[in-house]
Amino acid sequence: MKRLAINVLMIAVALCAAGLAVASGSRPAHDTSGDLEGTFNVGISPKKLSKTKPSPVTLNFGARVGTSDGTHPPAVTAVEFETDKHLGLDLRGRPRCTLAALRNTNTRSATKACPRALIGSGFGQVEVRPSSAVPRPAIGGTEVLIFNGGTRGGLTTLLVHLHIPEPVSASVVFPLKVRPIEKPGRFGLSWRATIPKLADGRGSLTFMDLTLRKGLHATCPAGRLFARAAAAFADGNELSFRLSRGCIGMQNPARAARSESTVAAAESSASPPVPVEADDPPLHLEFSVTPRKLPRSKPQPVRVLIGDEYETGDGSHVPALEELELELDRHLVLDVAGIPICHGGREPRGETLDACEDAVVGKGTIEAEVAFPESQLTTVSGELTIYNQGRKPGGADLAAYAHFSAPTNATLVILIKVRKNTGGRYGWKARAEIPKLDGGSGSITSYSMHLEKRIFSATCDGRMLAHAVSTFVDGSSRSETAIRTCAMTEPHVRQ
């Protein structure tokens, strides 16, 4: 019976892993760092939600990690993700469980210990490095349970329980801490967890699919909900993801019949998100440098993430982005010497340019909304590929290619001119003129670029800055600054 249960578990894990790309009805987000590869997906149901009154929802998270060369992936040590400001979590008054009640228990015992505190479940997969006890690399399935650990102040603690029956019998419990973001822009909740060692440090979580079924509520005022995630690994690598999911905002027909006091009481109990004024749009500039530990003086290769998101305060069509100017910290060094140059060409859909594979210096994603005549706003997405177009006086030229899916089926080519900036905090300035999408009816709503280590290196004085100015066709503009900390390390001195 035990062998049958394990086989059924592995079949369930395999089916969930195979369905990761379509679990939410949309493509997942991807990221790479060297040989490390990752995929992240999120889904919410039902999709039809009130525009104003929070309704109960179910949330699904899926993630997968591996390596391009098939070697054992490093263990994930910490995860953090942020969810849309229109999604809330309220477990006050629900039964709670404790770490002590769940330690050293299998799935059945954990469920019996706190049956009423169970709010979610899922499956996972663990890969274990060889050892004397396990002579060959082994993969085992794990059942995952999520319990309510209680709410104190603004902090809600979820308890995540993993039981691994094979190839090493082990149970792990760790807290997942959820708190409101102090100044919510697009995101309202922060979820963080430190992952304990599995199989004495030899185990790596390679897949997980979790579903939260209780305590969640959401509204859909603008037709989309957003999420982003980051994971840190034992070898110092990091992966980051961002994506959005469509929802259908519905008017509440019963609302008009209610008295104002009833409506106010209902909305207060549901803890709606903090409103954002139309003349004070939320800032979404995303910037990070990996690894965070860097020397003070000798530049070390780094990977740079830069991204942004655009929205209007009232949920109307975003004006088209016309020009983007980015300034990057002076402690970053850009050098494309020795990297093949891409001279352009025809881009097959979803693939790199012909004969330009070796000139790829970054990957990413891009989303846009298109206002077709007499139709609702349509959201389209595509994958970004960034190519080296050669050294120029004072810097380099890069080109970003993106092919959007139906119904636009359009390819966007963006030339990015990066030049050295003299003086001040910022050492590099990048400018890009954005071509029209679908004759001007399309507007970029988000982009994310992951630039490879082979073109960037950096030192650290304790923090890194990036500044962005986005200019739109209606004459408006937006200026944002992102500040990220880094840890200074002294170079090793030989005795």
MORA-V255489 format. One record per residue. N is the residue number from 1. SS is DSSP state (A for helix, B for strand, O for the rest). D_CENTER is the distance of its C-alpha to the mean C-alpha in Angstrom with 1 decimal. Layout:
BEGIN
((N SS D_CENTER) (N SS D_CENTER))
END
This chain:
BEGIN
((1 O 39.5) (2 A 36.9) (3 A 36.5) (4 A 36.0) (5 A 33.4) (6 A 31.4) (7 A 31.7) (8 A 30.6) (9 A 27.5) (10 A 26.7) (11 A 27.3) (12 A 24.9) (13 A 22.2) (14 A 23.0) (15 A 22.9) (16 A 19.5) (17 A 18.1) (18 A 20.0) (19 O 18.7) (20 A 14.9) (21 A 14.7) (22 A 16.8) (23 O 16.3) (24 O 14.9) (25 O 17.0) (26 O 14.3) (27 O 12.9) (28 O 9.8) (29 B 7.2) (30 B 8.8) (31 B 9.1) (32 B 12.5) (33 B 14.4) (34 O 18.1) (35 O 18.9) (36 B 15.7) (37 B 13.6) (38 B 10.6) (39 B 9.3) (40 B 7.0) (41 B 8.5) (42 B 9.5) (43 B 13.0) (44 B 15.4) (45 B 19.1) (46 O 21.5) (47 O 20.2) (48 B 23.4) (49 B 23.1) (50 B 25.3) (51 O 24.5) (52 O 25.9) (53 O 26.6) (54 O 23.9) (55 B 24.2) (56 B 23.3) (57 O 20.3) (58 B 18.8) (59 B 15.1) (60 B 13.9) (61 B 11.1) (62 B 11.4) (63 B 10.4) (64 B 12.7) (65 B 13.7) (66 B 16.8) (67 B 18.7) (68 O 20.2) (69 O 23.7) (70 O 23.7) (71 O 24.2) (72 O 23.1) (73 O 19.5) (74 O 19.1) (75 O 18.5) (76 B 15.2) (77 B 16.4) (78 B 13.8) (79 B 10.4) (80 B 8.9) (81 B 6.7) (82 B 7.9) (83 B 9.4) (84 B 11.7) (85 O 15.0) (86 O 16.9) (87 B 15.9) (88 B 18.1) (89 B 19.1) (90 O 22.8) (91 O 24.5) (92 O 27.6) (93 O 30.8) (94 O 29.3) (95 O 30.7) (96 O 29.1) (97 O 29.0) (98 O 29.3) (99 A 28.2) (100 A 31.9) (101 A 32.3) (102 A 29.6) (103 O 30.3) (104 O 32.0) (105 O 31.8) (106 O 30.9) (107 A 29.2) (108 A 32.4) (109 A 33.6) (110 A 30.4) (111 A 30.5) (112 A 34.2) (113 A 33.6) (114 O 31.4) (115 A 31.5) (116 A 31.1) (117 A 28.1) (118 B 26.0) (119 B 23.2) (120 B 21.0) (121 B 21.1) (122 B 19.8) (123 B 20.2) (124 B 19.1) (125 B 20.4) (126 B 21.6) (127 B 23.2) (128 B 26.0) (129 O 27.6) (130 O 31.4) (131 O 33.8) (132 O 37.5) (133 O 36.5) (134 O 34.1) (135 O 35.7) (136 O 33.1) (137 O 29.3) (138 B 28.6) (139 B 25.9) (140 B 26.1) (141 B 24.5) (142 B 23.6) (143 B 23.8) (144 B 21.4) (145 B 22.6) (146 B 21.1) (147 B 23.7) (148 B 24.1) (149 B 25.0) (150 B 26.1) (151 B 25.3) (152 B 27.0) (153 O 26.7) (154 O 23.2) (155 B 21.7) (156 B 21.1) (157 B 21.1) (158 B 20.2) (159 B 21.8) (160 B 20.2) (161 B 23.1) (162 B 23.0) (163 B 26.3) (164 B 26.8) (165 O 30.2) (166 O 30.3) (167 O 30.6) (168 O 30.8) (169 O 31.5) (170 B 29.2) (171 B 27.6) (172 B 24.8) (173 B 23.9) (174 B 21.3) (175 B 20.2) (176 B 16.8) (177 B 17.3) (178 B 16.2) (179 B 17.4) (180 B 17.4) (181 O 16.0) (182 O 19.3) (183 O 18.9) (184 O 16.6) (185 O 15.6) (186 O 13.1) (187 B 11.6) (188 B 14.3) (189 B 13.4) (190 B 12.0) (191 B 11.9) (192 B 13.0) (193 B 14.9) (194 B 17.0) (195 O 17.7) (196 O 21.5) (197 O 23.2) (198 B 24.0) (199 O 27.4) (200 O 28.5) (201 O 25.5) (202 O 26.1) (203 B 23.6) (204 B 19.9) (205 B 17.6) (206 B 16.8) (207 B 15.7) (208 B 15.1) (209 B 15.3) (210 B 15.7) (211 B 17.2) (212 B 18.0) (213 O 21.2) (214 O 22.8) (215 O 22.4) (216 B 19.6) (217 B 20.6) (218 B 19.3) (219 O 20.7) (220 O 20.0) (221 O 21.7) (222 O 20.0) (223 O 19.1) (224 B 15.3) (225 B 12.7) (226 B 9.2) (227 B 6.1) (228 B 2.9) (229 B 3.2) (230 B 5.8) (231 B 9.0) (232 B 12.5) (233 B 15.4) (234 O 19.1) (235 O 20.0) (236 O 18.0) (237 O 15.2) (238 B 11.5) (239 B 8.5) (240 B 5.1) (241 B 2.6) (242 B 3.3) (243 B 6.2) (244 B 9.4) (245 B 12.3) (246 B 16.0) (247 O 18.4) (248 B 22.1) (249 B 23.6) (250 B 27.0) (251 O 29.9) (252 O 31.4) (253 O 35.0) (254 O 36.2) (255 O 35.0) (256 O 37.8) (257 O 40.4) (258 O 39.2) (259 O 40.6) (260 A 38.5) (261 A 38.9) (262 A 37.5) (263 A 34.4) (264 A 33.9) (265 A 34.3) (266 A 31.8) (267 A 29.1) (268 A 29.8) (269 A 29.5) (270 O 26.1) (271 O 24.7) (272 O 23.3) (273 O 20.7) (274 O 22.2) (275 O 23.4) (276 O 22.4) (277 O 25.5) (278 O 25.8) (279 O 27.3) (280 O 24.6) (281 O 21.3) (282 O 18.1) (283 O 16.7) (284 O 13.1) (285 O 13.6) (286 B 10.8) (287 B 12.6) (288 B 12.6) (289 B 15.2) (290 B 15.2) (291 O 17.3) (292 O 18.0) (293 B 21.5) (294 B 23.7) (295 B 27.5) (296 O 29.3) (297 O 31.3) (298 O 30.6) (299 O 27.5) (300 B 25.2) (301 B 22.8) (302 O 19.3) (303 B 16.1) (304 B 14.9) (305 B 11.6) (306 B 12.6) (307 B 11.2) (308 B 12.4) (309 B 12.8) (310 O 16.3) (311 O 17.9) (312 O 21.5) (313 O 22.7) (314 O 24.6) (315 O 22.2) (316 O 24.5) (317 O 23.8) (318 O 22.0) (319 O 24.6) (320 O 24.0) (321 B 22.6) (322 B 25.7) (323 B 25.0) (324 B 22.3) (325 B 23.4) (326 B 21.3) (327 B 22.9) (328 B 21.6) (329 B 23.1) (330 O 26.5) (331 O 25.6) (332 B 23.6) (333 B 25.8) (334 B 25.4) (335 O 27.7) (336 O 27.7) (337 O 31.2) (338 O 31.9) (339 O 28.9) (340 O 30.2) (341 O 30.3) (342 O 29.2) (343 O 31.9) (344 O 30.2) (345 O 31.1) (346 O 30.1) (347 B 26.6) (348 O 26.5) (349 O 23.8) (350 O 20.5) (351 O 22.3) (352 O 23.3) (353 B 26.4) (354 O 29.7) (355 O 30.8) (356 O 27.8) (357 A 25.7) (358 A 26.7) (359 A 25.8) (360 B 22.1) (361 B 20.5) (362 B 16.8) (363 B 14.4) (364 B 11.7) (365 B 11.2) (366 B 13.2) (367 B 14.0) (368 B 17.4) (369 B 19.8) (370 B 23.3) (371 O 26.3) (372 O 28.8) (373 O 32.3) (374 O 33.2) (375 O 29.8) (376 O 26.8) (377 O 23.8) (378 B 22.0) (379 B 18.3) (380 B 17.9) (381 B 15.2) (382 B 15.7) (383 B 14.7) (384 B 15.7) (385 B 18.0) (386 B 19.5) (387 B 23.1) (388 B 25.5) (389 B 28.5) (390 B 30.6) (391 B 31.8) (392 B 33.3) (393 O 35.5) (394 O 33.3) (395 B 30.1) (396 B 28.6) (397 B 27.5) (398 B 24.3) (399 B 23.7) (400 B 20.6) (401 B 21.2) (402 B 19.3) (403 B 20.8) (404 B 19.9) (405 O 20.6) (406 O 23.5) (407 O 25.1) (408 O 24.9) (409 O 25.0) (410 O 25.0) (411 B 24.2) (412 B 23.2) (413 B 24.3) (414 B 23.5) (415 B 25.6) (416 B 24.1) (417 B 26.9) (418 B 26.1) (419 B 29.1) (420 B 30.1) (421 O 30.5) (422 O 33.5) (423 O 33.7) (424 O 31.4) (425 O 28.0) (426 B 26.3) (427 B 27.5) (428 B 25.9) (429 B 25.8) (430 B 24.1) (431 B 25.3) (432 B 24.3) (433 B 26.3) (434 O 24.3) (435 O 26.5) (436 O 27.2) (437 B 25.2) (438 A 27.5) (439 A 30.4) (440 A 28.6) (441 O 27.5) (442 B 23.8) (443 B 21.4) (444 B 18.1) (445 B 15.6) (446 B 12.5) (447 B 12.1) (448 B 10.0) (449 B 12.3) (450 B 12.3) (451 B 16.0) (452 O 17.8) (453 O 19.9) (454 O 23.1) (455 O 23.2) (456 B 22.0) (457 B 23.5) (458 B 23.7) (459 O 25.7) (460 O 24.9) (461 O 26.9) (462 O 24.5) (463 B 22.0) (464 B 20.4) (465 B 20.4) (466 B 19.2) (467 B 20.7) (468 B 20.2) (469 B 22.8) (470 B 22.0) (471 B 25.2) (472 B 25.7) (473 O 28.6) (474 O 30.0) (475 O 30.7) (476 O 28.1) (477 B 25.7) (478 B 23.0) (479 B 22.8) (480 B 19.9) (481 B 19.7) (482 B 17.0) (483 B 18.4) (484 B 16.9) (485 B 19.2) (486 O 20.2) (487 B 22.8) (488 B 26.1) (489 B 27.8) (490 O 31.4) (491 O 32.3) (492 O 34.2) (493 O 37.9) (494 O 40.3) (495 O 43.4))
END
